[in-house]
Amino acid sequence: MKFQYLLAFMAIGLSMAQRSNRPGADGCSMICTADFKPVCARGRDGTVRTFANSCELRTARCQEPAAAFSVLREGQC
């Protein structure tokens, strides 16, 4: 019985370790710093949006490829 618990515990541990090494479900998860260096960008549809920093912009480009954000300038919009 103890052996079965040990096997179950090891299986759970392995599955959790594998899950933590994968990127997010969308493949776009990035760890961005909390630095506030705003970037103003425009989407394909003409909407203008301020991102906290260039990493946040890269993440949005990956998560929303149809929006096709392009940098207008550094700083807030």
mmCIF file of the N, C-alpha and C atoms, coordinates in Angstrom:
data_MODEL
# 
_entry.id   MODEL 
# 
loop_
_atom_site.group_PDB 
_atom_site.id 
_atom_site.type_symbol 
_atom_site.label_atom_id 
_atom_site.label_alt_id 
_atom_site.label_comp_id 
_atom_site.label_asym_id 
_atom_site.label_entity_id 
_atom_site.label_seq_id 
_atom_site.pdbx_PDB_ins_code 
_atom_site.Cartn_x 
_atom_site.Cartn_y 
_atom_site.Cartn_z 
_atom_site.occupancy 
_atom_site.B_iso_or_equiv 
_atom_site.pdbx_formal_charge 
_atom_site.auth_seq_id 
_atom_site.auth_comp_id 
_atom_site.auth_asym_id 
_atom_site.auth_atom_id 
_atom_site.pdbx_PDB_model_num 
ATOM 1   N N  . MET A 1 1  ? 0.823  -1.202 0.000   1.00 0.00 ? 1  MET A N  1 
ATOM 2   C CA . MET A 1 1  ? 0.000  0.000  0.000   1.00 0.00 ? 1  MET A CA 1 
ATOM 3   C C  . MET A 1 1  ? 0.871  1.272  0.000   1.00 0.00 ? 1  MET A C  1 
ATOM 4   N N  . LYS A 1 2  ? 1.926  1.254  0.820   1.00 0.00 ? 2  LYS A N  1 
ATOM 5   C CA . LYS A 1 2  ? 2.817  2.413  0.865   1.00 0.00 ? 2  LYS A CA 1 
ATOM 6   C C  . LYS A 1 2  ? 3.473  2.633  -0.499  1.00 0.00 ? 2  LYS A C  1 
ATOM 7   N N  . PHE A 1 3  ? 3.795  1.544  -1.168  1.00 0.00 ? 3  PHE A N  1 
ATOM 8   C CA . PHE A 1 3  ? 4.425  1.626  -2.479  1.00 0.00 ? 3  PHE A CA 1 
ATOM 9   C C  . PHE A 1 3  ? 3.499  2.312  -3.475  1.00 0.00 ? 3  PHE A C  1 
ATOM 10  N N  . GLN A 1 4  ? 2.208  2.029  -3.409  1.00 0.00 ? 4  GLN A N  1 
ATOM 11  C CA . GLN A 1 4  ? 1.239  2.655  -4.318  1.00 0.00 ? 4  GLN A CA 1 
ATOM 12  C C  . GLN A 1 4  ? 1.154  4.161  -4.069  1.00 0.00 ? 4  GLN A C  1 
ATOM 13  N N  . TYR A 1 5  ? 1.173  4.539  -2.803  1.00 0.00 ? 5  TYR A N  1 
ATOM 14  C CA . TYR A 1 5  ? 1.153  5.964  -2.482  1.00 0.00 ? 5  TYR A CA 1 
ATOM 15  C C  . TYR A 1 5  ? 2.420  6.651  -2.994  1.00 0.00 ? 5  TYR A C  1 
ATOM 16  N N  . LEU A 1 6  ? 3.541  5.979  -2.835  1.00 0.00 ? 6  LEU A N  1 
ATOM 17  C CA . LEU A 1 6  ? 4.800  6.531  -3.314  1.00 0.00 ? 6  LEU A CA 1 
ATOM 18  C C  . LEU A 1 6  ? 4.773  6.723  -4.828  1.00 0.00 ? 6  LEU A C  1 
ATOM 19  N N  . LEU A 1 7  ? 4.280  5.735  -5.551  1.00 0.00 ? 7  LEU A N  1 
ATOM 20  C CA . LEU A 1 7  ? 4.171  5.848  -7.008  1.00 0.00 ? 7  LEU A CA 1 
ATOM 21  C C  . LEU A 1 7  ? 3.238  6.987  -7.414  1.00 0.00 ? 7  LEU A C  1 
ATOM 22  N N  . ALA A 1 8  ? 2.106  7.088  -6.737  1.00 0.00 ? 8  ALA A N  1 
ATOM 23  C CA . ALA A 1 8  ? 1.151  8.158  -7.049  1.00 0.00 ? 8  ALA A CA 1 
ATOM 24  C C  . ALA A 1 8  ? 1.785  9.526  -6.784  1.00 0.00 ? 8  ALA A C  1 
ATOM 25  N N  . PHE A 1 9  ? 2.471  9.652  -5.666  1.00 0.00 ? 9  PHE A N  1 
ATOM 26  C CA . PHE A 1 9  ? 3.127  10.910 -5.314  1.00 0.00 ? 9  PHE A CA 1 
ATOM 27  C C  . PHE A 1 9  ? 4.185  11.280 -6.352  1.00 0.00 ? 9  PHE A C  1 
ATOM 28  N N  . MET A 1 10 ? 4.970  10.308 -6.783  1.00 0.00 ? 10 MET A N  1 
ATOM 29  C CA . MET A 1 10 ? 5.999  10.564 -7.790  1.00 0.00 ? 10 MET A CA 1 
ATOM 30  C C  . MET A 1 10 ? 5.384  10.952 -9.131  1.00 0.00 ? 10 MET A C  1 
ATOM 31  N N  . ALA A 1 11 ? 4.290  10.309 -9.509  1.00 0.00 ? 11 ALA A N  1 
ATOM 32  C CA . ALA A 1 11 ? 3.628  10.637 -10.775 1.00 0.00 ? 11 ALA A CA 1 
ATOM 33  C C  . ALA A 1 11 ? 3.095  12.065 -10.755 1.00 0.00 ? 11 ALA A C  1 
ATOM 34  N N  . ILE A 1 12 ? 2.513  12.461 -9.641  1.00 0.00 ? 12 ILE A N  1 
ATOM 35  C CA . ILE A 1 12 ? 1.997  13.830 -9.518  1.00 0.00 ? 12 ILE A CA 1 
ATOM 36  C C  . ILE A 1 12 ? 3.155  14.826 -9.585  1.00 0.00 ? 12 ILE A C  1 
ATOM 37  N N  . GLY A 1 13 ? 4.236  14.525 -8.887  1.00 0.00 ? 13 GLY A N  1 
ATOM 38  C CA . GLY A 1 13 ? 5.402  15.407 -8.899  1.00 0.00 ? 13 GLY A CA 1 
ATOM 39  C C  . GLY A 1 13 ? 5.991  15.575 -10.290 1.00 0.00 ? 13 GLY A C  1 
ATOM 40  N N  . LEU A 1 14 ? 6.091  14.479 -11.031 1.00 0.00 ? 14 LEU A N  1 
ATOM 41  C CA . LEU A 1 14 ? 6.616  14.554 -12.397 1.00 0.00 ? 14 LEU A CA 1 
ATOM 42  C C  . LEU A 1 14 ? 5.718  15.369 -13.312 1.00 0.00 ? 14 LEU A C  1 
ATOM 43  N N  . SER A 1 15 ? 4.423  15.177 -13.186 1.00 0.00 ? 15 SER A N  1 
ATOM 44  C CA . SER A 1 15 ? 3.512  15.933 -14.056 1.00 0.00 ? 15 SER A CA 1 
ATOM 45  C C  . SER A 1 15 ? 3.566  17.423 -13.741 1.00 0.00 ? 15 SER A C  1 
ATOM 46  N N  . MET A 1 16 ? 3.721  17.770 -12.474 1.00 0.00 ? 16 MET A N  1 
ATOM 47  C CA . MET A 1 16 ? 3.815  19.187 -12.109 1.00 0.00 ? 16 MET A CA 1 
ATOM 48  C C  . MET A 1 16 ? 5.126  19.784 -12.612 1.00 0.00 ? 16 MET A C  1 
ATOM 49  N N  . ALA A 1 17 ? 6.206  19.028 -12.551 1.00 0.00 ? 17 ALA A N  1 
ATOM 50  C CA . ALA A 1 17 ? 7.497  19.529 -13.024 1.00 0.00 ? 17 ALA A CA 1 
ATOM 51  C C  . ALA A 1 17 ? 7.467  19.766 -14.526 1.00 0.00 ? 17 ALA A C  1 
ATOM 52  N N  . GLN A 1 18 ? 6.845  18.883 -15.269 1.00 0.00 ? 18 GLN A N  1 
ATOM 53  C CA . GLN A 1 18 ? 6.748  19.056 -16.714 1.00 0.00 ? 18 GLN A CA 1 
ATOM 54  C C  . GLN A 1 18 ? 5.890  20.258 -17.054 1.00 0.00 ? 18 GLN A C  1 
ATOM 55  N N  . ARG A 1 19 ? 4.821  20.453 -16.333 1.00 0.00 ? 19 ARG A N  1 
ATOM 56  C CA . ARG A 1 19 ? 3.910  21.563 -16.595 1.00 0.00 ? 19 ARG A CA 1 
ATOM 57  C C  . ARG A 1 19 ? 4.597  22.895 -16.344 1.00 0.00 ? 19 ARG A C  1 
ATOM 58  N N  . SER A 1 20 ? 5.440  22.984 -15.320 1.00 0.00 ? 20 SER A N  1 
ATOM 59  C CA . SER A 1 20 ? 6.071  24.262 -15.000 1.00 0.00 ? 20 SER A CA 1 
ATOM 60  C C  . SER A 1 20 ? 7.131  24.658 -16.023 1.00 0.00 ? 20 SER A C  1 
ATOM 61  N N  . ASN A 1 21 ? 7.649  23.720 -16.805 1.00 0.00 ? 21 ASN A N  1 
ATOM 62  C CA . ASN A 1 21 ? 8.668  24.041 -17.799 1.00 0.00 ? 21 ASN A CA 1 
ATOM 63  C C  . ASN A 1 21 ? 8.091  24.501 -19.127 1.00 0.00 ? 21 ASN A C  1 
ATOM 64  N N  . ARG A 1 22 ? 6.817  24.298 -19.344 1.00 0.00 ? 22 ARG A N  1 
ATOM 65  C CA . ARG A 1 22 ? 6.204  24.682 -20.617 1.00 0.00 ? 22 ARG A CA 1 
ATOM 66  C C  . ARG A 1 22 ? 5.847  26.157 -20.602 1.00 0.00 ? 22 ARG A C  1 
ATOM 67  N N  . PRO A 1 23 ? 5.849  26.801 -21.750 1.00 0.00 ? 23 PRO A N  1 
ATOM 68  C CA . PRO A 1 23 ? 5.320  28.165 -21.805 1.00 0.00 ? 23 PRO A CA 1 
ATOM 69  C C  . PRO A 1 23 ? 3.814  28.121 -21.596 1.00 0.00 ? 23 PRO A C  1 
ATOM 70  N N  . GLY A 1 24 ? 3.191  29.259 -21.527 1.00 0.00 ? 24 GLY A N  1 
ATOM 71  C CA . GLY A 1 24 ? 1.745  29.300 -21.339 1.00 0.00 ? 24 GLY A CA 1 
ATOM 72  C C  . GLY A 1 24 ? 1.010  28.571 -22.443 1.00 0.00 ? 24 GLY A C  1 
ATOM 73  N N  . ALA A 1 25 ? -0.248 28.324 -22.214 1.00 0.00 ? 25 ALA A N  1 
ATOM 74  C CA . ALA A 1 25 ? -1.060 27.572 -23.173 1.00 0.00 ? 25 ALA A CA 1 
ATOM 75  C C  . ALA A 1 25 ? -1.031 28.220 -24.553 1.00 0.00 ? 25 ALA A C  1 
ATOM 76  N N  . ASP A 1 26 ? -0.918 29.536 -24.584 1.00 0.00 ? 26 ASP A N  1 
ATOM 77  C CA . ASP A 1 26 ? -0.894 30.230 -25.864 1.00 0.00 ? 26 ASP A CA 1 
ATOM 78  C C  . ASP A 1 26 ? 0.516  30.318 -26.454 1.00 0.00 ? 26 ASP A C  1 
ATOM 79  N N  . GLY A 1 27 ? 1.515  29.875 -25.715 1.00 0.00 ? 27 GLY A N  1 
ATOM 80  C CA . GLY A 1 27 ? 2.889  29.939 -26.195 1.00 0.00 ? 27 GLY A CA 1 
ATOM 81  C C  . GLY A 1 27 ? 3.479  31.335 -26.137 1.00 0.00 ? 27 GLY A C  1 
ATOM 82  N N  . CYS A 1 28 ? 2.754  32.284 -25.582 1.00 0.00 ? 28 CYS A N  1 
ATOM 83  C CA . CYS A 1 28 ? 3.183  33.679 -25.590 1.00 0.00 ? 28 CYS A CA 1 
ATOM 84  C C  . CYS A 1 28 ? 3.556  34.208 -24.211 1.00 0.00 ? 28 CYS A C  1 
ATOM 85  N N  . SER A 1 29 ? 3.544  33.375 -23.223 1.00 0.00 ? 29 SER A N  1 
ATOM 86  C CA . SER A 1 29 ? 3.833  33.864 -21.880 1.00 0.00 ? 29 SER A CA 1 
ATOM 87  C C  . SER A 1 29 ? 5.284  34.305 -21.774 1.00 0.00 ? 29 SER A C  1 
ATOM 88  N N  . MET A 1 30 ? 5.473  35.516 -21.332 1.00 0.00 ? 30 MET A N  1 
ATOM 89  C CA . MET A 1 30 ? 6.806  36.066 -21.123 1.00 0.00 ? 30 MET A CA 1 
ATOM 90  C C  . MET A 1 30 ? 6.830  36.676 -19.737 1.00 0.00 ? 30 MET A C  1 
ATOM 91  N N  . ILE A 1 31 ? 7.973  36.656 -19.135 1.00 0.00 ? 31 ILE A N  1 
ATOM 92  C CA . ILE A 1 31 ? 8.118  37.311 -17.843 1.00 0.00 ? 31 ILE A CA 1 
ATOM 93  C C  . ILE A 1 31 ? 8.666  38.700 -18.118 1.00 0.00 ? 31 ILE A C  1 
ATOM 94  N N  . CYS A 1 32 ? 7.829  39.688 -17.926 1.00 0.00 ? 32 CYS A N  1 
ATOM 95  C CA . CYS A 1 32 ? 8.223  41.079 -18.164 1.00 0.00 ? 32 CYS A CA 1 
ATOM 96  C C  . CYS A 1 32 ? 8.521  41.749 -16.832 1.00 0.00 ? 32 CYS A C  1 
ATOM 97  N N  . THR A 1 33 ? 9.466  42.650 -16.843 1.00 0.00 ? 33 THR A N  1 
ATOM 98  C CA . THR A 1 33 ? 9.770  43.411 -15.634 1.00 0.00 ? 33 THR A CA 1 
ATOM 99  C C  . THR A 1 33 ? 8.646  44.411 -15.383 1.00 0.00 ? 33 THR A C  1 
ATOM 100 N N  . ALA A 1 34 ? 8.635  44.951 -14.183 1.00 0.00 ? 34 ALA A N  1 
ATOM 101 C CA . ALA A 1 34 ? 7.613  45.934 -13.828 1.00 0.00 ? 34 ALA A CA 1 
ATOM 102 C C  . ALA A 1 34 ? 8.058  47.354 -14.168 1.00 0.00 ? 34 ALA A C  1 
ATOM 103 N N  . ASP A 1 35 ? 9.172  47.483 -14.892 1.00 0.00 ? 35 ASP A N  1 
ATOM 104 C CA . ASP A 1 35 ? 9.654  48.812 -15.278 1.00 0.00 ? 35 ASP A CA 1 
ATOM 105 C C  . ASP A 1 35 ? 8.599  49.523 -16.114 1.00 0.00 ? 35 ASP A C  1 
ATOM 106 N N  . PHE A 1 36 ? 8.342  50.774 -15.763 1.00 0.00 ? 36 PHE A N  1 
ATOM 107 C CA . PHE A 1 36 ? 7.375  51.556 -16.531 1.00 0.00 ? 36 PHE A CA 1 
ATOM 108 C C  . PHE A 1 36 ? 8.135  52.436 -17.503 1.00 0.00 ? 36 PHE A C  1 
ATOM 109 N N  . LYS A 1 37 ? 8.237  51.955 -18.721 1.00 0.00 ? 37 LYS A N  1 
ATOM 110 C CA . LYS A 1 37 ? 8.842  52.699 -19.830 1.00 0.00 ? 37 LYS A CA 1 
ATOM 111 C C  . LYS A 1 37 ? 7.839  52.599 -20.966 1.00 0.00 ? 37 LYS A C  1 
ATOM 112 N N  . PRO A 1 38 ? 6.788  53.420 -20.914 1.00 0.00 ? 38 PRO A N  1 
ATOM 113 C CA . PRO A 1 38 ? 5.663  53.258 -21.836 1.00 0.00 ? 38 PRO A CA 1 
ATOM 114 C C  . PRO A 1 38 ? 6.039  53.326 -23.309 1.00 0.00 ? 38 PRO A C  1 
ATOM 115 N N  . VAL A 1 39 ? 5.279  52.568 -24.077 1.00 0.00 ? 39 VAL A N  1 
ATOM 116 C CA . VAL A 1 39 ? 5.431  52.520 -25.528 1.00 0.00 ? 39 VAL A CA 1 
ATOM 117 C C  . VAL A 1 39 ? 4.051  52.716 -26.134 1.00 0.00 ? 39 VAL A C  1 
ATOM 118 N N  . CYS A 1 40 ? 3.947  53.628 -27.070 1.00 0.00 ? 40 CYS A N  1 
ATOM 119 C CA . CYS A 1 40 ? 2.687  53.887 -27.761 1.00 0.00 ? 40 CYS A CA 1 
ATOM 120 C C  . CYS A 1 40 ? 2.690  53.101 -29.067 1.00 0.00 ? 40 CYS A C  1 
ATOM 121 N N  . ALA A 1 41 ? 1.627  52.338 -29.296 1.00 0.00 ? 41 ALA A N  1 
ATOM 122 C CA . ALA A 1 41 ? 1.551  51.522 -30.513 1.00 0.00 ? 41 ALA A CA 1 
ATOM 123 C C  . ALA A 1 41 ? 0.163  51.630 -31.129 1.00 0.00 ? 41 ALA A C  1 
ATOM 124 N N  . ARG A 1 42 ? 0.115  51.373 -32.433 1.00 0.00 ? 42 ARG A N  1 
ATOM 125 C CA . ARG A 1 42 ? -1.155 51.401 -33.160 1.00 0.00 ? 42 ARG A CA 1 
ATOM 126 C C  . ARG A 1 42 ? -1.416 50.010 -33.716 1.00 0.00 ? 42 ARG A C  1 
ATOM 127 N N  . GLY A 1 43 ? -2.675 49.585 -33.600 1.00 0.00 ? 43 GLY A N  1 
ATOM 128 C CA . GLY A 1 43 ? -3.074 48.302 -34.158 1.00 0.00 ? 43 GLY A CA 1 
ATOM 129 C C  . GLY A 1 43 ? -3.498 48.453 -35.606 1.00 0.00 ? 43 GLY A C  1 
ATOM 130 N N  . ARG A 1 44 ? -3.643 47.335 -36.271 1.00 0.00 ? 44 ARG A N  1 
ATOM 131 C CA . ARG A 1 44 ? -4.040 47.328 -37.690 1.00 0.00 ? 44 ARG A CA 1 
ATOM 132 C C  . ARG A 1 44 ? -5.354 48.079 -37.908 1.00 0.00 ? 44 ARG A C  1 
ATOM 133 N N  . ASP A 1 45 ? -6.256 47.994 -36.920 1.00 0.00 ? 45 ASP A N  1 
ATOM 134 C CA . ASP A 1 45 ? -7.561 48.645 -37.065 1.00 0.00 ? 45 ASP A CA 1 
ATOM 135 C C  . ASP A 1 45 ? -7.528 50.131 -36.726 1.00 0.00 ? 45 ASP A C  1 
ATOM 136 N N  . GLY A 1 46 ? -6.334 50.655 -36.404 1.00 0.00 ? 46 GLY A N  1 
ATOM 137 C CA . GLY A 1 46 ? -6.197 52.079 -36.125 1.00 0.00 ? 46 GLY A CA 1 
ATOM 138 C C  . GLY A 1 46 ? -6.265 52.445 -34.661 1.00 0.00 ? 46 GLY A C  1 
ATOM 139 N N  . THR A 1 47 ? -6.595 51.491 -33.800 1.00 0.00 ? 47 THR A N  1 
ATOM 140 C CA . THR A 1 47 ? -6.646 51.797 -32.374 1.00 0.00 ? 47 THR A CA 1 
ATOM 141 C C  . THR A 1 47 ? -5.242 52.051 -31.853 1.00 0.00 ? 47 THR A C  1 
ATOM 142 N N  . VAL A 1 48 ? -5.137 53.017 -30.963 1.00 0.00 ? 48 VAL A N  1 
ATOM 143 C CA . VAL A 1 48 ? -3.860 53.381 -30.361 1.00 0.00 ? 48 VAL A CA 1 
ATOM 144 C C  . VAL A 1 48 ? -3.890 52.901 -28.918 1.00 0.00 ? 48 VAL A C  1 
ATOM 145 N N  . ARG A 1 49 ? -2.779 52.317 -28.481 1.00 0.00 ? 49 ARG A N  1 
ATOM 146 C CA . ARG A 1 49 ? -2.744 51.714 -27.145 1.00 0.00 ? 49 ARG A CA 1 
ATOM 147 C C  . ARG A 1 49 ? -1.370 51.935 -26.522 1.00 0.00 ? 49 ARG A C  1 
ATOM 148 N N  . THR A 1 50 ? -1.367 52.250 -25.228 1.00 0.00 ? 50 THR A N  1 
ATOM 149 C CA . THR A 1 50 ? -0.120 52.408 -24.489 1.00 0.00 ? 50 THR A CA 1 
ATOM 150 C C  . THR A 1 50 ? 0.196  51.107 -23.766 1.00 0.00 ? 50 THR A C  1 
ATOM 151 N N  . PHE A 1 51 ? 1.420  50.631 -23.938 1.00 0.00 ? 51 PHE A N  1 
ATOM 152 C CA . PHE A 1 51 ? 1.900  49.446 -23.231 1.00 0.00 ? 51 PHE A CA 1 
ATOM 153 C C  . PHE A 1 51 ? 2.888  49.903 -22.171 1.00 0.00 ? 51 PHE A C  1 
ATOM 154 N N  . ALA A 1 52 ? 2.929  49.209 -21.048 1.00 0.00 ? 52 ALA A N  1 
ATOM 155 C CA . ALA A 1 52 ? 3.794  49.602 -19.937 1.00 0.00 ? 52 ALA A CA 1 
ATOM 156 C C  . ALA A 1 52 ? 5.271  49.598 -20.323 1.00 0.00 ? 52 ALA A C  1 
ATOM 157 N N  . ASN A 1 53 ? 5.657  48.688 -21.197 1.00 0.00 ? 53 ASN A N  1 
ATOM 158 C CA . ASN A 1 53 ? 7.041  48.623 -21.669 1.00 0.00 ? 53 ASN A CA 1 
ATOM 159 C C  . ASN A 1 53 ? 7.088  47.780 -22.942 1.00 0.00 ? 53 ASN A C  1 
ATOM 160 N N  . SER A 1 54 ? 8.252  47.687 -23.544 1.00 0.00 ? 54 SER A N  1 
ATOM 161 C CA . SER A 1 54 ? 8.366  46.972 -24.819 1.00 0.00 ? 54 SER A CA 1 
ATOM 162 C C  . SER A 1 54 ? 8.100  45.476 -24.672 1.00 0.00 ? 54 SER A C  1 
ATOM 163 N N  . CYS A 1 55 ? 8.378  44.915 -23.509 1.00 0.00 ? 55 CYS A N  1 
ATOM 164 C CA . CYS A 1 55 ? 8.086  43.492 -23.287 1.00 0.00 ? 55 CYS A CA 1 
ATOM 165 C C  . CYS A 1 55 ? 6.580  43.249 -23.323 1.00 0.00 ? 55 CYS A C  1 
ATOM 166 N N  . GLU A 1 56 ? 5.820  44.143 -22.720 1.00 0.00 ? 56 GLU A N  1 
ATOM 167 C CA . GLU A 1 56 ? 4.358  44.016 -22.751 1.00 0.00 ? 56 GLU A CA 1 
ATOM 168 C C  . GLU A 1 56 ? 3.849  44.117 -24.191 1.00 0.00 ? 56 GLU A C  1 
ATOM 169 N N  . LEU A 1 57 ? 4.468  44.961 -24.977 1.00 0.00 ? 57 LEU A N  1 
ATOM 170 C CA . LEU A 1 57 ? 4.095  45.084 -26.392 1.00 0.00 ? 57 LEU A CA 1 
ATOM 171 C C  . LEU A 1 57 ? 4.390  43.785 -27.139 1.00 0.00 ? 57 LEU A C  1 
ATOM 172 N N  . ARG A 1 58 ? 5.576  43.205 -26.922 1.00 0.00 ? 58 ARG A N  1 
ATOM 173 C CA . ARG A 1 58 ? 5.915  41.929 -27.569 1.00 0.00 ? 58 ARG A CA 1 
ATOM 174 C C  . ARG A 1 58 ? 4.926  40.833 -27.184 1.00 0.00 ? 58 ARG A C  1 
ATOM 175 N N  . THR A 1 59 ? 4.532  40.808 -25.920 1.00 0.00 ? 59 THR A N  1 
ATOM 176 C CA . THR A 1 59 ? 3.557  39.815 -25.467 1.00 0.00 ? 59 THR A CA 1 
ATOM 177 C C  . THR A 1 59 ? 2.230  40.018 -26.179 1.00 0.00 ? 59 THR A C  1 
ATOM 178 N N  . ALA A 1 60 ? 1.779  41.259 -26.286 1.00 0.00 ? 60 ALA A N  1 
ATOM 179 C CA . ALA A 1 60 ? 0.515  41.547 -26.971 1.00 0.00 ? 60 ALA A CA 1 
ATOM 180 C C  . ALA A 1 60 ? 0.593  41.172 -28.445 1.00 0.00 ? 60 ALA A C  1 
ATOM 181 N N  . ARG A 1 61 ? 1.729  41.438 -29.075 1.00 0.00 ? 61 ARG A N  1 
ATOM 182 C CA . ARG A 1 61 ? 1.894  41.054 -30.487 1.00 0.00 ? 61 ARG A CA 1 
ATOM 183 C C  . ARG A 1 61 ? 1.762  39.548 -30.661 1.00 0.00 ? 61 ARG A C  1 
ATOM 184 N N  . CYS A 1 62 ? 2.285  38.796 -29.715 1.00 0.00 ? 62 CYS A N  1 
ATOM 185 C CA . CYS A 1 62 ? 2.214  37.336 -29.789 1.00 0.00 ? 62 CYS A CA 1 
ATOM 186 C C  . CYS A 1 62 ? 0.793  36.849 -29.525 1.00 0.00 ? 62 CYS A C  1 
ATOM 187 N N  . GLN A 1 63 ? 0.150  37.421 -28.501 1.00 0.00 ? 63 GLN A N  1 
ATOM 188 C CA . GLN A 1 63 ? -1.188 36.976 -28.119 1.00 0.00 ? 63 GLN A CA 1 
ATOM 189 C C  . GLN A 1 63 ? -2.268 37.459 -29.075 1.00 0.00 ? 63 GLN A C  1 
ATOM 190 N N  . GLU A 1 64 ? -2.038 38.589 -29.718 1.00 0.00 ? 64 GLU A N  1 
ATOM 191 C CA . GLU A 1 64 ? -3.024 39.174 -30.624 1.00 0.00 ? 64 GLU A CA 1 
ATOM 192 C C  . GLU A 1 64 ? -2.386 39.459 -31.987 1.00 0.00 ? 64 GLU A C  1 
ATOM 193 N N  . PRO A 1 65 ? -1.963 38.433 -32.708 1.00 0.00 ? 65 PRO A N  1 
ATOM 194 C CA . PRO A 1 65 ? -1.256 38.675 -33.979 1.00 0.00 ? 65 PRO A CA 1 
ATOM 195 C C  . PRO A 1 65 ? -2.090 39.427 -35.012 1.00 0.00 ? 65 PRO A C  1 
ATOM 196 N N  . ALA A 1 66 ? -3.396 39.272 -34.973 1.00 0.00 ? 66 ALA A N  1 
ATOM 197 C CA . ALA A 1 66 ? -4.254 39.960 -35.944 1.00 0.00 ? 66 ALA A CA 1 
ATOM 198 C C  . ALA A 1 66 ? -4.237 41.472 -35.731 1.00 0.00 ? 66 ALA A C  1 
ATOM 199 N N  . ALA A 1 67 ? -3.941 41.915 -34.508 1.00 0.00 ? 67 ALA A N  1 
ATOM 200 C CA . ALA A 1 67 ? -3.918 43.350 -34.222 1.00 0.00 ? 67 ALA A CA 1 
ATOM 201 C C  . ALA A 1 67 ? -2.718 44.035 -34.877 1.00 0.00 ? 67 ALA A C  1 
ATOM 202 N N  . ALA A 1 68 ? -1.641 43.300 -35.099 1.00 0.00 ? 68 ALA A N  1 
ATOM 203 C CA . ALA A 1 68 ? -0.433 43.809 -35.772 1.00 0.00 ? 68 ALA A CA 1 
ATOM 204 C C  . ALA A 1 68 ? -0.001 45.164 -35.209 1.00 0.00 ? 68 ALA A C  1 
ATOM 205 N N  . PHE A 1 69 ? 0.279  45.212 -33.901 1.00 0.00 ? 69 PHE A N  1 
ATOM 206 C CA . PHE A 1 69 ? 0.705  46.455 -33.264 1.00 0.00 ? 69 PHE A CA 1 
ATOM 207 C C  . PHE A 1 69 ? 2.047  46.911 -33.816 1.00 0.00 ? 69 PHE A C  1 
ATOM 208 N N  . SER A 1 70 ? 2.135  48.196 -34.118 1.00 0.00 ? 70 SER A N  1 
ATOM 209 C CA . SER A 1 70 ? 3.407  48.786 -34.538 1.00 0.00 ? 70 SER A CA 1 
ATOM 210 C C  . SER A 1 70 ? 3.679  50.005 -33.661 1.00 0.00 ? 70 SER A C  1 
ATOM 211 N N  . VAL A 1 71 ? 4.932  50.189 -33.319 1.00 0.00 ? 71 VAL A N  1 
ATOM 212 C CA . VAL A 1 71 ? 5.330  51.270 -32.416 1.00 0.00 ? 71 VAL A CA 1 
ATOM 213 C C  . VAL A 1 71 ? 5.173  52.614 -33.115 1.00 0.00 ? 71 VAL A C  1 
ATOM 214 N N  . LEU A 1 72 ? 4.505  53.529 -32.434 1.00 0.00 ? 72 LEU A N  1 
ATOM 215 C CA . LEU A 1 72 ? 4.407  54.911 -32.920 1.00 0.00 ? 72 LEU A CA 1 
ATOM 216 C C  . LEU A 1 72 ? 5.515  55.758 -32.313 1.00 0.00 ? 72 LEU A C  1 
ATOM 217 N N  . ARG A 1 73 ? 5.714  55.581 -30.994 1.00 0.00 ? 73 ARG A N  1 
ATOM 218 C CA . ARG A 1 73 ? 6.748  56.341 -30.293 1.00 0.00 ? 73 ARG A CA 1 
ATOM 219 C C  . ARG A 1 73 ? 6.933  55.773 -28.889 1.00 0.00 ? 73 ARG A C  1 
ATOM 220 N N  . GLU A 1 74 ? 8.043  56.122 -28.280 1.00 0.00 ? 74 GLU A N  1 
ATOM 221 C CA . GLU A 1 74 ? 8.244  55.804 -26.878 1.00 0.00 ? 74 GLU A CA 1 
ATOM 222 C C  . GLU A 1 74 ? 7.468  56.828 -26.073 1.00 0.00 ? 74 GLU A C  1 
ATOM 223 N N  . GLY A 1 75 ? 6.880  56.404 -24.978 1.00 0.00 ? 75 GLY A N  1 
ATOM 224 C CA . GLY A 1 75 ? 6.064  57.276 -24.151 1.00 0.00 ? 75 GLY A CA 1 
ATOM 225 C C  . GLY A 1 75 ? 4.599  56.916 -24.296 1.00 0.00 ? 75 GLY A C  1 
ATOM 226 N N  . GLN A 1 76 ? 3.787  57.573 -23.490 1.00 0.00 ? 76 GLN A N  1 
ATOM 227 C CA . GLN A 1 76 ? 2.355  57.296 -23.527 1.00 0.00 ? 76 GLN A CA 1 
ATOM 228 C C  . GLN A 1 76 ? 1.717  57.876 -24.774 1.00 0.00 ? 76 GLN A C  1 
ATOM 229 N N  . CYS A 1 77 ? 0.635  57.263 -25.172 1.00 0.00 ? 77 CYS A N  1 
ATOM 230 C CA . CYS A 1 77 ? -0.105 57.747 -26.352 1.00 0.00 ? 77 CYS A CA 1 
ATOM 231 C C  . CYS A 1 77 ? -0.878 59.004 -26.011 1.00 0.00 ? 77 CYS A C  1 
# 
